[in-house]
């Protein structure tokens, strides 16, 4: 509210001059004045108006007054305008109990005070001062307009009790957080332009207000956002004007669309939260089941509990160890456990297993996750999979799935094993069943084979036909290939040359059986190749005969429990032992017969020579007898 050019009314008007002052002859006539306008009079001191007890309006704006005084007797004063002076404090107004309008804008006031008895105040204008805090106003029950723009206020506070407030002007301050506005049930106009508000989180209380119809936020950093207008309309539902512009139906429609999107986003976020919790429980339960299996298998203990399988326990965070030496994993190595990724597709999720597809990486936790390999895979989806990671699954259960992996995932190039109980070198030979392999990662955790000195050399030798590029993040060099050939090449040569043909056919796959049979029977380009020649030309059988003999047969891993698997293994071991005992007995009998023949042979040979000499003593008779035998045989 702006009061300008207020003049005395009618014959009771009183003209005050800065230089003249009041004279005794004027006091009597001035005592009944209701309004006085001393605008722009260059007054440096407050005028003597205390005797004008009926004065209701006093306008002293645009002067040089530094102190408020002489007002204690003006009990009927309702409007006091001291706009644009040099006043530094509010002392002197505390007795104006009837005051309804107080205008102290453009002064030098530092603190709001002296309002304790001004219960009827309805308009308080303190704009363009040096006030830093909103205080001492909560008792003003009838206050309707509060103007504190152009001050140094940093937070909106102490507004409780201002039940009649309809307009609050806080423009051009340093406000970063707005609170308590929702407690003002009658607030209709709120001006917050040109402050320091960066986000709608700092305006959260506006969403609780049911009365605000006009709002200004221009000049704040938050107003620079592209979604600013829609977000305000979504937050303040009853708004009719924003930044002095009328809200149109199109604006509300866009805000409605934003509200629906936000609700959908919240639902999706809630859904993802539930899924993440289920995922975490599934991994934890798979880890607990693995602990039980590990106890039955008597695996060496690993560092850390598997109660909570987390990214911190994943290979992406754990340095790979080879033969006890720490080795940092490759930066390109995919994370086995990745949380928060936006494109993860859950393929199979239960209380104790999890199978999920994250881009080109298929991650399997727990034995039940292998079921995901049996599902119907689209050609494009399966072709995109280049990495498969196994965790908390016994390797012997993985081996039967390798042929299916070979068929379903033609572009697979990287296998990762963590907590899979790879404990012996022959198990590594099973990996030859996949189509191709560029990288192989076997983490020390839960895989005792990594502690063996020759495990890496064996992989390089056995999977030579894959031309492996990396093992556990370390490059495979030509020196590694040569060293592996020196260690295992001789053993492979002996296996290829000493293994019987029937055994070779039994060990090799069906396709290689036909190739080997074709070559051994001489139906190739040459008359027939011996095993030695096959070794020299090992590429005829793809991965090489000497390497193919290092195989790992698929085990029956469908036992319902580790105990059943143990029983079956015991039965198999007993059968093998019995078979070996029979072989040993047969070999022993053959040896005894050989020794007996060796002892009897000299006498037998002498008898045979003697019989021949006696038979040939009569040559004529011998010839006749021999001709007769030949004639009979015809």
C-alpha positions in Angstrom: 0.0 0.0 0.0 1.5 3.3 -1.0 0.5 6.6 0.6 1.4 9.7 -1.3 0.5 13.3 -1.2 -1.6 13.1 1.9 -2.8 16.6 2.8 -4.9 18.0 5.7 -8.6 17.8 5.1 -10.9 20.9 4.9 -10.6 23.8 7.3 -8.8 21.6 9.8 -5.8 21.2 7.5 -2.4 22.1 8.9 0.6 23.1 6.9 3.9 22.3 8.6 7.2 23.9 7.5 10.5 22.4 8.3 11.8 25.8 9.2 8.9 27.3 11.1 7.9 24.7 13.7 4.7 25.0 15.8 3.8 28.2 17.6 1.7 28.5 20.7 -1.1 30.1 18.7 -1.4 27.1 16.4 -1.7 24.4 19.1 -5.4 24.9 19.8 -6.4 24.8 16.2 -4.2 21.8 15.3 -5.4 19.6 18.1 -8.4 18.3 16.2 -6.5 17.3 13.0 -7.0 13.7 11.7 -4.4 13.7 8.9 -1.1 15.3 8.4 1.0 15.1 5.2 4.6 16.2 5.5 5.9 14.5 2.4 9.3 15.6 1.0 9.9 18.4 3.5 13.6 17.6 4.2 12.8 17.0 7.8 15.8 15.7 9.9 13.9 15.3 13.2 10.5 13.9 14.0 7.9 16.7 14.3 6.2 17.6 17.6 2.8 16.0 17.1 2.2 14.3 20.4 -0.5 16.8 21.4 -2.7 15.8 18.4 -4.5 13.0 20.1 -7.1 12.6 17.4 -4.5 12.2 14.6 -5.2 9.1 12.5 -2.8 9.4 9.6 0.7 10.7 9.6 2.7 10.8 6.4 6.4 11.6 6.7 7.8 9.8 3.7 10.8 11.0 1.7 12.5 12.9 4.5 15.7 12.7 6.4 14.4 11.5 9.8 16.7 9.3 11.8 14.6 8.6 14.9 11.0 7.9 15.7 9.7 9.9 18.7 6.8 12.0 20.1 4.2 9.4 19.3 3.3 8.0 22.7 0.0 10.0 23.0 -1.3 9.3 19.5 -3.6 6.4 20.6 -5.9 6.9 17.6 -3.2 6.8 14.9 -4.0 4.1 12.4 -1.6 4.9 9.5 2.1 5.8 9.9 4.1 6.3 6.7 7.9 6.8 7.3 8.9 5.4 3.9 12.3 6.6 2.6 14.0 8.1 5.6 17.2 7.4 7.6 15.6 5.5 10.5 17.9 2.7 11.9 15.6 1.2 14.6 11.9 0.9 15.3 11.9 2.3 18.8 9.1 4.8 19.4 6.2 2.9 17.9 5.6 0.5 20.8 2.6 2.6 22.2 0.6 2.9 19.0 -2.0 0.2 19.9 -4.5 1.4 17.2 -2.0 1.4 14.4 -3.1 -0.6 11.3 -0.7 0.4 8.6 3.0 0.8 9.3 5.3 1.8 6.4 9.0 1.8 7.1 10.4 0.8 3.7 13.7 2.2 2.4 15.2 2.9 5.8 18.2 1.5 7.6 16.5 -0.9 10.0 18.4 -4.0 11.1 15.9 -5.8 13.3 12.2 -6.2 13.6 11.1 -5.1 17.1 8.7 -2.9 19.2 5.6 -4.6 17.7 4.5 -6.3 20.9 1.4 -4.1 21.5 0.5 -3.5 17.8 -2.2 -6.2 17.7 -4.3 -4.4 15.2 -1.6 -4.1 12.6 -2.8 -5.3 9.2 -0.1 -3.9 6.9 3.6 -4.0 7.7 6.0 -2.7 5.0 9.7 -3.0 5.8 11.1 -3.4 2.3 14.6 -2.3 1.4 16.1 -2.3 4.8 18.9 -4.4 6.3 16.9 -7.0 8.2 18.5 -10.5 8.4 15.8 -12.4 10.3 12.1 -12.7 10.4 11.2 -12.4 14.1 8.8 -10.8 16.6 5.8 -10.9 14.3 4.0 -14.2 15.2 1.6 -12.4 17.5 0.2 -10.2 14.8 -3.1 -12.1 14.4 -4.7 -9.4 12.1 -1.7 -8.9 9.8 -2.8 -9.2 6.2 0.2 -7.8 4.2 3.8 -8.3 5.1 6.5 -6.8 2.8 10.1 -7.7 3.6 11.5 -7.5 0.0 15.0 -6.1 -0.5 16.5 -7.2 2.8 19.1 -9.8 3.8 16.8 -12.6 5.0 18.1 -16.2 4.3 15.3 -18.3 5.6 11.5 -18.1 5.9 10.6 -18.7 9.5 8.5 -17.6 12.6 5.3 -17.3 10.6 3.1 -19.4 12.9 0.3 -17.3 14.3 -0.2 -15.1 11.2 -3.6 -16.6 10.5 -4.9 -13.5 8.6 -1.9 -13.0 6.3 -2.9 -12.9 2.6 0.2 -11.4 1.0 3.8 -12.1 1.8 6.5 -10.3 -0.3 10.1 -11.7 0.1 11.6 -10.7 -3.2 15.2 -9.7 -3.5 16.5 -11.5 -0.4 19.0 -14.4 0.1 16.4 -17.1 0.8 17.4 -20.6 0.0 14.8 -22.6 2.0 11.1 -21.8 2.4 9.3 -23.3 5.4 6.1 -22.8 7.5 4.2 -21.2 4.5 1.8 -24.2 4.6 0.8 -23.0 8.1 -0.7 -19.8 6.7 -4.2 -20.9 5.9 -5.2 -17.6 4.3 -2.1 -16.8 2.3 -3.0 -16.0 -1.3 -0.1 -14.1 -2.8 3.6 -15.1 -2.2 6.4 -13.3 -3.9 9.8 -15.0 -3.9 11.5 -13.6 -7.0 15.2 -13.0 -7.1 16.4 -15.3 -4.2 18.7 -18.3 -4.1 16.3 -21.2 -4.5 17.9 -24.0 -6.5 15.4 -26.9 -6.3 11.8 -27.7 -5.5 12.9 -29.6 -2.5 13.6 -26.2 -0.9 9.9 -25.3 -1.7 8.4 -28.5 -0.4 6.0 -26.7 1.9 4.3 -25.0 -1.0 2.7 -28.3 -2.0 0.9 -28.4 1.3 -0.7 -25.0 0.9 -4.3 -25.0 -0.3 -4.7 -21.2 -0.6 -1.9 -19.8 -2.7 -3.2 -18.4 -6.0 -0.4 -16.0 -7.0 3.3 -16.9 -6.9 6.5 -15.5 -8.3 9.8 -17.4 -8.5 11.5 -15.7 -11.4 15.1 -14.7 -10.8 15.8 -17.9 -8.9 18.1 -20.6 -10.3 15.2 -23.1 -10.2 13.3 -20.9 -12.7 15.9 -21.6 -15.3 14.9 -25.3 -15.5 12.9 -26.3 -18.6 10.3 -28.1 -16.6 10.0 -25.2 -14.1 6.5 -24.1 -15.0 5.0 -27.6 -15.1 6.7 -28.5 -11.8 5.2 -25.5 -10.1 1.7 -26.2 -11.3 2.1 -29.8 -10.2 3.3 -28.7 -6.7 0.8 -25.7 -6.2 -2.5 -27.0 -7.3 -4.7 -23.9 -6.9 -2.3 -21.4 -8.6 -3.9 -18.8 -11.0 -0.9 -16.6 -11.6 2.8 -17.5 -11.9 5.4 -14.8 -12.3 2.7 -12.3 -13.0 1.3 -14.4 -15.9 -2.1 -16.0 -15.9 -2.2 -19.8 -15.9 -3.9 -21.2 -18.9 -5.8 -24.5 -19.4 -2.9 -25.7 -21.6 -0.5 -25.1 -18.8 -2.6 -27.2 -16.4 -2.9 -29.9 -19.0 0.9 -30.1 -19.3 1.1 -30.1 -15.5 -1.3 -33.0 -15.4 0.8 -35.0 -17.8 3.8 -34.3 -15.7 1.9 -35.4 -12.6 1.0 -38.7 -14.2 4.6 -39.3 -15.4 5.8 -38.5 -11.9 3.4 -41.0 -10.4 4.4 -43.6 -12.9 8.0 -42.9 -12.1 7.3 -43.4 -8.4 5.5 -46.7 -9.1 8.4 -47.9 -11.2 10.9 -46.8 -8.6 8.9 -48.7 -5.9 8.8 -51.7 -8.2 12.5 -51.6 -8.7 13.1 -51.3 -5.0 11.1 -54.4 -4.4 12.9 -56.2 -7.2 16.3 -55.1 -5.8 15.4 -56.5 -2.4 14.2 -59.8 -3.9 17.4 -59.9 -5.9 19.5 -59.3 -2.8 17.7 -62.1 -0.9 18.0 -64.5 -3.8 21.8 -63.9 -4.0 22.2 -64.2 -0.2 20.2 -67.5 -0.1 22.2 -68.9 -3.0 25.3 -68.0 -1.1 24.0 -69.7 2.1 23.2 -72.9 0.1 26.6 -72.8 -1.4 28.1 -72.7 2.0 26.3 -75.9 2.8 27.5 -77.6 -0.4 31.0 -76.4 0.2 31.0 -78.0 3.6 30.0 -81.3 2.1 32.7 -80.9 -0.6 35.2 -79.9 2.0 36.5 -76.9 0.0 39.1 -74.8 1.6 37.7 -71.8 3.4 37.6 -68.5 1.5 37.9 -65.0 2.9 34.8 -63.2 3.9 31.3 -64.4 4.5 28.8 -64.9 1.7 25.9 -63.6 3.7 25.7 -60.5 1.6 26.9 -60.9 -1.9 27.5 -57.4 -3.0 29.4 -55.5 -5.7 32.2 -55.1 -3.1 32.6 -58.9 -3.1 32.3 -59.2 -6.9 35.2 -59.8 -9.2 35.0 -56.3 -10.5 36.1 -55.2 -7.1 38.4 -58.1 -6.1 41.9 -58.5 -7.4 42.3 -61.8 -9.2 45.0 -64.0 -7.8 47.1 -66.4 -9.7 49.2 -68.9 -7.8 49.1 -66.6 -4.7 50.2 -63.5 -6.6 47.8 -60.5 -6.6 46.9 -59.4 -10.1 44.5 -56.6 -10.9 41.6 -57.5 -13.0 41.3 -56.0 -16.5 39.3 -52.7 -16.7 37.3 -54.4 -19.5 36.2 -57.3 -17.3 32.4 -57.1 -16.8 31.1 -56.8 -13.3 29.7 -60.0 -11.9 27.4 -58.2 -9.6 26.2 -54.8 -10.8 23.5 -52.9 -8.9 21.6 -49.9 -10.1 22.0 -50.6 -13.8 18.9 -49.5 -15.7 18.8 -52.2 -18.4 19.0 -55.4 -16.3 16.4 -58.0 -17.3 15.5 -60.6 -14.7 15.1 -64.0 -16.5 14.5 -66.2 -13.4 14.2 -65.2 -9.8 13.3 -67.3 -6.8 14.2 -67.5 -3.1 17.5 -69.2 -3.8 18.6 -68.4 -7.4 18.8 -65.5 -9.8 19.4 -65.3 -13.5 19.6 -61.9 -15.1 20.6 -60.4 -18.4 22.5 -57.1 -18.3 23.3 -55.9 -21.8 25.7 -58.5 -23.2 26.3 -60.2 -19.8 24.3 -63.2 -18.5 24.7 -63.6 -14.8 23.7 -66.8 -13.0 23.5 -67.2 -9.2 22.7 -70.6 -7.7 22.0 -74.0 -9.2 18.4 -73.2 -10.2 19.6 -70.3 -12.4 20.8 -72.9 -15.0 17.1 -73.3 -15.9 17.4 -70.0 -17.7 19.6 -71.7 -20.3 16.6 -73.9 -21.2 14.2 -71.0 -21.9 13.3 -69.9 -25.4 15.9 -67.4 -26.5 15.3 -65.1 -29.4 18.0 -65.1 -32.1 18.8 -61.4 -31.5 18.9 -61.7 -27.7 21.0 -64.8 -27.7 23.3 -63.4 -30.3 23.9 -60.3 -28.1 25.2 -62.4 -25.2 29.0 -62.4 -25.1 29.7 -62.9 -21.4 28.3 -65.6 -19.0 29.1 -65.4 -15.3 28.5 -68.3 -12.9 28.4 -67.9 -9.1 27.5 -70.3 -6.3 27.1 -73.2 -8.8 29.1 -76.5 -8.7 31.2 -76.7 -11.9 30.1 -80.3 -12.5 26.5 -79.0 -12.8 27.7 -76.5 -15.3 29.5 -79.0 -17.6 26.3 -80.6 -19.0 25.0 -77.2 -20.1 28.2 -76.3 -22.1 27.0 -78.0 -25.3 23.7 -76.0 -25.1 25.6 -72.8 -24.4 27.6 -73.6 -27.6 24.4 -73.8 -29.6 22.4 -71.0 -28.1 25.0 -68.3 -27.7 27.1 -68.3 -30.9 28.9 -65.0 -30.0 30.0 -66.0 -26.5 33.6 -65.0 -25.9 34.1 -64.7 -22.1 33.3 -67.1 -19.3 33.5 -66.1 -15.6 33.6 -68.5 -12.7 33.3 -67.5 -9.1 32.5 -70.0 -6.3 32.1 -72.9 -8.7 34.4 -75.6 -7.1 36.8 -76.0 -10.0 39.4 -78.0 -8.1 41.2 -80.3 -10.7 42.9 -79.7 -14.0 40.7 -82.2 -16.0 37.7 -80.1 -15.2 39.1 -77.2 -17.2 39.1 -79.5 -20.3 35.3 -79.4 -20.3 35.5 -75.8 -21.5 36.5 -77.1 -25.0 32.8 -77.8 -25.6 31.9 -74.1 -26.2 32.1 -72.6 -29.7 34.7 -69.9 -29.0 36.4 -68.3 -26.1 38.5 -65.2 -26.1 38.7 -64.6 -22.3 38.4 -66.8 -19.3 38.2 -65.7 -15.7 38.4 -68.1 -12.8 38.5 -66.4 -9.5 40.4 -67.9 -6.6 37.4 -67.6 -4.4 35.7 -71.0 -4.3 38.0 -72.4 -7.1 41.0 -74.3 -5.6 42.4 -75.1 -9.0 43.8 -71.6 -9.2 46.2 -72.5 -6.4 47.8 -75.2 -8.7 51.0 -74.1 -10.3 50.2 -75.4 -13.8 46.5 -74.5 -14.1 47.1 -71.6 -16.5 49.5 -73.6 -18.7 47.0 -76.4 -18.9 44.3 -74.1 -20.1 46.5 -72.6 -22.7 47.5 -76.0 -24.0 44.0 -77.6 -23.8 42.2 -74.7 -25.3 44.8 -73.9 -27.9 42.3 -74.0 -30.7 40.4 -71.1 -29.2 43.4 -68.8 -29.4 42.7 -67.4 -25.9 43.5 -63.7 -25.5 43.3 -63.3 -21.8 43.1 -65.5 -18.7 42.1 -63.7 -15.5 42.7 -60.4 -17.1 46.3 -61.2 -18.1 47.3 -61.4 -21.8 48.3 -64.8 -23.2 51.6 -64.4 -25.1 53.4 -66.7 -27.5 55.9 -67.5 -24.8 53.0 -68.8 -22.7 51.9 -71.0 -25.5 55.4 -72.4 -26.0 55.8 -73.0 -22.3 52.5 -74.8 -22.1 53.4 -77.0 -25.1 56.7 -78.0 -23.5 54.9 -79.0 -20.3 51.9 -80.9 -21.7 52.9 -81.6 -25.3 54.8 -84.8 -24.5 52.0 -86.1 -22.4 49.6 -85.5 -25.2 51.8 -87.3 -27.7 52.0 -90.4 -25.4 48.2 -90.3 -24.9 47.6 -90.1 -28.7 50.1 -92.9 -29.6 49.4 -95.3 -26.8 45.7 -95.1 -26.6 43.9 -98.0 -28.5 41.8 -97.2 -31.5 38.6 -98.3 -29.8 39.4 -96.1 -26.8 40.1 -93.1 -29.1 36.7 -93.6 -30.7 35.1 -93.8 -27.3 36.6 -90.6 -26.0 36.0 -88.4 -29.0 32.8 -86.7 -29.9 30.6 -88.2 -32.6 31.8 -85.8 -35.4 35.4 -86.5 -34.5 34.7 -90.2 -34.3 33.7 -90.2 -38.0 36.7 -88.2 -39.0 39.1 -90.5 -37.0 37.4 -93.7 -38.4 37.6 -92.3 -41.9 41.3 -91.6 -41.5 42.3 -94.8 -39.7 40.5 -97.0 -42.2 42.5 -95.5 -45.1 39.6 -93.8 -46.8 41.3 -90.4 -46.9 43.8 -89.1 -49.4 46.4 -91.6 -48.0 46.3 -95.3 -47.4 45.7 -94.9 -43.7 47.2 -92.8 -40.9 48.6 -94.2 -37.7 48.0 -92.3 -34.4 51.6 -91.0 -34.7 50.7 -89.4 -38.1 47.5 -88.1 -36.7 49.5 -86.4 -33.9 51.8 -84.8 -36.5 48.8 -83.6 -38.4 46.7 -82.8 -35.4 44.6 -80.1 -37.0 42.8 -82.7 -39.0 40.6 -83.2 -36.0 40.0 -79.5 -35.2 41.5 -79.0 -31.8 44.1 -81.8 -32.2 43.9 -85.4 -31.2 46.5 -85.1 -28.4 44.6 -82.3 -26.8 41.2 -83.9 -27.4 42.3 -86.8 -25.3 42.4 -84.5 -22.3 38.7 -84.4 -21.7 36.3 -84.3 -18.8 33.2 -86.4 -19.0 29.9 -84.9 -18.1 28.8 -86.0 -14.6 25.2 -86.6 -13.5 24.6 -83.5 -11.4 20.9 -84.0 -11.0 21.2 -85.4 -7.6 18.8 -83.8 -5.2 21.4 -83.3 -2.6 25.2 -83.4 -2.1 24.7 -86.6 -0.1 23.1 -88.4 -3.1 26.0 -87.3 -5.2 28.4 -88.7 -2.7 26.6 -92.1 -2.6 26.7 -92.4 -6.4 30.4 -91.5 -6.5 31.1 -94.2 -4.0 29.2 -96.8 -6.0 31.0 -95.7 -9.2 34.4 -96.0 -7.3 33.5 -99.5 -6.1 32.6 -100.6 -9.6 35.9 -99.2 -11.0 37.9 -100.9 -8.2 36.3 -104.3 -9.0 36.9 -103.9 -12.7 40.6 -103.0 -12.0 41.0 -106.0 -9.7 39.7 -108.3 -12.5 42.2 -106.8 -15.0 45.0 -107.2 -12.5 44.0 -110.9 -11.9 43.9 -111.5 -15.7 47.2 -109.9 -16.2 48.7 -112.0 -13.3 47.4 -115.2 -14.8 48.9 -114.3 -18.1 52.2 -113.6 -16.5 52.2 -117.0 -14.7 51.5 -118.8 -17.9 54.3 -116.9 -19.6 56.7 -117.9 -16.8 55.6 -121.6 -17.1 56.2 -121.6 -20.8 59.6 -120.1 -20.3 60.5 -122.9 -18.1 59.1 -125.7 -20.3 60.2 -124.3 -23.6 63.8 -125.8 -23.7 62.6 -129.3 -23.3 59.7 -128.8 -25.6 62.0 -127.4 -28.3 64.3 -130.3 -28.0 61.5 -132.8 -28.4 60.2 -130.9 -31.4 63.7 -131.0 -33.0 64.1 -134.7 -32.3 60.7 -135.5 -33.8 61.6 -133.6 -36.9 65.0 -135.4 -37.3 63.4 -138.8 -36.8 60.7 -138.0 -39.3 63.2 -136.8 -42.0 65.7 -139.7 -41.5 64.2 -141.6 -44.5 64.0 -138.9 -47.1 62.1 -140.9 -49.6 59.4 -141.9 -47.2 59.3 -138.3 -45.9 58.7 -137.0 -49.4 56.0 -139.5 -50.1 54.3 -138.7 -46.8 54.5 -135.0 -47.5 53.0 -135.3 -51.0 50.2 -137.4 -49.6 49.3 -134.8 -47.0 49.3 -132.1 -49.7 47.1 -134.2 -51.9 44.6 -134.7 -49.0 44.5 -131.0 -48.2 43.5 -130.2 -51.8 
